[in-house]
Amino acid sequence: MKILKQISTHKAIKHGNLITIYANGFNVNTIAPDGSKLFNSDDVTKYPHWFKDEPLYSIPASHEDDLFAIFERLKENNLYNLAEINA
């Protein structure tokens, strides 16, 4: 298992002959802009699925060159979503 590419919201991990794209789960140690913690230990117990990486899809390992385009699209989607939230 090897991380091939990673951004703040997604990562690509090679598993044998496949590369799986994951949406990153929340980090329990995330700090809000005001300096407070966003999550506490109870959240991990109550909502464990929030903190697990979610596999989205897989591509053949022979298509590793496609990761650049895939992650560029993910970055664009992140910017679009951020603009939608802030609008």
C-alpha positions as CSV (number, residue, x, y, z in Angstrom):
1,M,0.0,0.0,0.0
2,K,1.5,3.3,-1.1
3,I,0.1,6.8,-1.3
4,L,0.7,8.0,-4.8
5,K,-0.9,11.4,-4.7
6,Q,-2.7,13.4,-2.0
7,I,-4.5,16.7,-1.5
8,S,-6.3,18.0,1.6
9,T,-9.6,16.2,0.6
10,H,-8.5,13.1,-1.4
11,K,-5.7,10.6,-1.8
12,A,-4.8,7.9,-4.2
13,I,-3.4,4.6,-2.8
14,K,-1.9,1.8,-4.8
15,H,-3.1,-1.7,-3.9
16,G,-1.4,-4.2,-6.1
17,N,-2.8,-3.8,-9.6
18,L,-5.3,-1.1,-8.6
19,I,-5.2,2.5,-7.6
20,T,-8.0,3.5,-5.3
21,I,-9.1,7.1,-4.9
22,Y,-10.4,8.0,-1.4
23,A,-12.2,10.9,0.1
24,N,-10.3,11.7,3.3
25,G,-12.2,11.4,6.6
26,F,-12.1,14.2,9.1
27,N,-9.0,14.6,11.3
28,V,-10.0,14.5,15.0
29,N,-7.3,17.1,15.7
30,T,-8.6,19.7,13.3
31,I,-8.5,23.2,14.7
32,A,-11.1,25.9,13.8
33,P,-10.0,29.4,12.8
34,D,-10.8,30.6,16.3
35,G,-8.3,28.1,17.7
36,S,-10.8,25.7,19.2
37,K,-10.9,22.0,18.4
38,L,-13.7,21.1,15.9
39,F,-14.1,17.5,17.3
40,N,-13.7,15.8,20.6
41,S,-13.2,12.2,21.6
42,D,-17.0,11.6,22.0
43,D,-17.4,12.5,18.3
44,V,-15.1,9.6,17.3
45,T,-17.2,7.2,19.4
46,K,-20.6,8.6,18.2
47,Y,-19.7,9.1,14.6
48,P,-16.8,6.8,13.6
49,H,-17.8,7.0,9.9
50,W,-16.9,10.7,9.9
51,F,-13.2,9.9,10.5
52,K,-12.8,7.0,8.0
53,D,-11.5,7.4,4.5
54,E,-14.1,6.6,2.0
55,P,-13.1,4.7,-1.2
56,L,-14.7,6.4,-4.2
57,Y,-13.5,4.4,-7.2
58,S,-10.5,2.5,-8.5
59,I,-8.4,2.6,-11.7
60,P,-5.9,0.1,-13.1
61,A,-2.4,0.7,-11.8
62,S,-1.3,1.0,-15.4
63,H,-3.3,4.3,-15.6
64,E,-1.2,6.0,-12.9
65,D,-0.4,8.9,-15.4
66,D,-4.1,9.8,-15.1
67,L,-3.8,10.8,-11.5
68,F,-2.6,14.3,-12.4
69,A,-5.8,15.0,-14.4
70,I,-8.0,13.3,-11.7
71,F,-6.5,15.4,-8.9
72,E,-6.7,18.6,-11.0
73,R,-10.4,18.0,-11.4
74,L,-10.8,17.3,-7.7
75,K,-9.0,20.6,-6.9
76,E,-11.3,22.4,-9.3
77,N,-14.4,20.8,-7.7
78,N,-13.1,21.8,-4.2
79,L,-12.7,25.5,-5.4
80,Y,-16.2,25.4,-6.9
81,N,-17.7,24.0,-3.8
82,L,-15.9,26.5,-1.6
83,A,-17.2,29.4,-3.8
84,E,-20.7,28.0,-3.6
85,I,-20.5,27.9,0.2
86,N,-19.1,31.5,0.4
87,A,-21.6,33.0,-2.0
